[in-house]
Amino acid sequence: MLKIKNSYNVIGVMSGTSLDGVDICFCNFSLENDEWKFLIHNTETVSYEKNWISRLSNAHSIAQSELKKLDIEYTYYLSSIILDFISKNQINNIDFISSHGHTVLHQPDKKITYQIGNRVELNKSTNIPVVCDFRVQDVRLGGQGAPLVPVGDLLLFKDFSHCLNLGGFSNISIKSNKSIIAYDICPVNIVLNKYSRLNGVDFDLDGKISENGKTNINLLKSLNQLSYYSSNHPKSLGIEWVKNKIFPLIDTYKLSVEDILRTFVEHIAIQISDNLKGTNLRILITGGGVKNKFLMKRIKKLSNHNFETISENITDYKEALIFGFLGVLKIRNEKNCLKSVTGVNVDHSSGVIFG
């Protein structure tokens, strides 16, 4: 049984839908005068090989028996990555691993959410306590199971009125006094990376491919008219929605990669600007999309707001950091899922503990 104390050394592990790789963050969380502080010690992103990109990209459509095999294999793959990270950084003072796993199914309206890699084998193969599987309980209780990062936005990044992340999806936390709402805005890198790969690259470096394209007004209009964007929060997106709604819509237009990326960048910028209301906002922006210079240029142009970054570690590893923090809250049996965010009836402490 893990002890309740005021300082924890945690390895946070995150794999996002953009399939960039596995983000690992070794950090300390300490409770000082009723406020949580954090210190990041070591970070690493382990890029997925093409074989894993293919398998994870198609995992939502395979048979249940095959998905279980993939889950076990992926769990051992995660454990090998984590053990390598520990060895390279000579870490010997870990309280526990806190892992998001990798989402392959997310249909909260059907009470379905499934993250592979959240198995007891992660504990057994690393011989370190593990906290994981944070979404399932919330979905079973009738919530969206997402976003889960907002509790960290609320308690670790208090100075910002808005926290905007540009990962596989863009999601936003909006704070007012001590309350918070949050939701997914639109797909980002899950779409941009897919079409960049058709040009033989893993991602659109600095947005140079999209910058050379032309916006297709008809596709842009069709994208912006998708019903998700006019629905109220709580709401969240999954890969199934992208594969059912976004990709078929884009592919009907038979455009060049450059024009697809240019049009989708504009779509992202419009959707984000539409969700940033008010003046004198203090916006923390994080995630891989921050490094897409052309995307950021369009977001700034359309929204007319300033965006702040803290450090490269926060930009790249904020989600891994916060999933580490979710584990701390679970260990202490404190609330890490917020009803104002997921739409569940009650704030609760979600996750499973192994070891």
Secondary structure as GFF3:
##gff-version 3
##sequence-region A 1 355
A	DSSP	beta_strand	7	15	.	.	.	ID=ss1
A	DSSP	beta_strand	21	32	.	.	.	ID=ss2
A	DSSP	beta_strand	35	47	.	.	.	ID=ss3
A	DSSP	alpha_helix	50	57	.	.	.	ID=ss4
A	DSSP	three_ten_helix	59	61	.	.	.	ID=ss5
A	DSSP	alpha_helix	64	88	.	.	.	ID=ss6
A	DSSP	beta_strand	96	99	.	.	.	ID=ss7
A	DSSP	beta_strand	102	107	.	.	.	ID=ss8
A	DSSP	three_ten_helix	108	110	.	.	.	ID=ss9
A	DSSP	beta_strand	112	116	.	.	.	ID=ss10
A	DSSP	alpha_helix	120	126	.	.	.	ID=ss11
A	DSSP	beta_strand	130	132	.	.	.	ID=ss12
A	DSSP	alpha_helix	136	140	.	.	.	ID=ss13
A	DSSP	alpha_helix	150	156	.	.	.	ID=ss14
A	DSSP	beta_strand	162	166	.	.	.	ID=ss15
A	DSSP	beta_strand	169	176	.	.	.	ID=ss16
A	DSSP	beta_strand	179	187	.	.	.	ID=ss17
A	DSSP	alpha_helix	189	197	.	.	.	ID=ss18
A	DSSP	three_ten_helix	205	207	.	.	.	ID=ss19
A	DSSP	alpha_helix	208	211	.	.	.	ID=ss20
A	DSSP	alpha_helix	217	224	.	.	.	ID=ss21
A	DSSP	three_ten_helix	227	230	.	.	.	ID=ss22
A	DSSP	alpha_helix	239	241	.	.	.	ID=ss23
A	DSSP	pi_helix	242	246	.	.	.	ID=ss24
A	DSSP	alpha_helix	247	251	.	.	.	ID=ss25
A	DSSP	alpha_helix	257	274	.	.	.	ID=ss26
A	DSSP	beta_strand	283	286	.	.	.	ID=ss27
A	DSSP	three_ten_helix	288	291	.	.	.	ID=ss28
A	DSSP	alpha_helix	293	303	.	.	.	ID=ss29
A	DSSP	beta_strand	307	308	.	.	.	ID=ss30
A	DSSP	alpha_helix	312	331	.	.	.	ID=ss31
A	DSSP	alpha_helix	339	342	.	.	.	ID=ss32
A	DSSP	beta_strand	352	354	.	.	.	ID=ss33
###
